[in-house]
């Protein structure tokens, strides 16, 4: 598990995904492309991708709490303009898209790897 790149709060999931591309020109410390990884490692990556999604969902939940007023006192303490809230929501939605794409790619690669493994057996 030492050669695994963690994502989410402990490391940048985007950086790990960027190094998964075959065109990576980094040093030899880069992880192998997704297609060259063992099914067990892909399953762990998928778990990390799901963790990234949970973190993004927490951010979205925080925005929801900010926007829903539970009383007159709350609405007076939070002042945000529509364009600021829109920008915040756009960033969270972009992150959701990135996290979902990463999870989808990892799961598709895992599915292919498991299918190839069954064919060989």
PyMOL commands that set and color helices and strands:
alter all, ss='L'
color gray80, all
select helices_A, chain A and resi 8-10+13-18+34-36+39-67+72-77+82-120
alter helices_A, ss='H'
color red, helices_A
deselect
rebuild
show_as cartoon
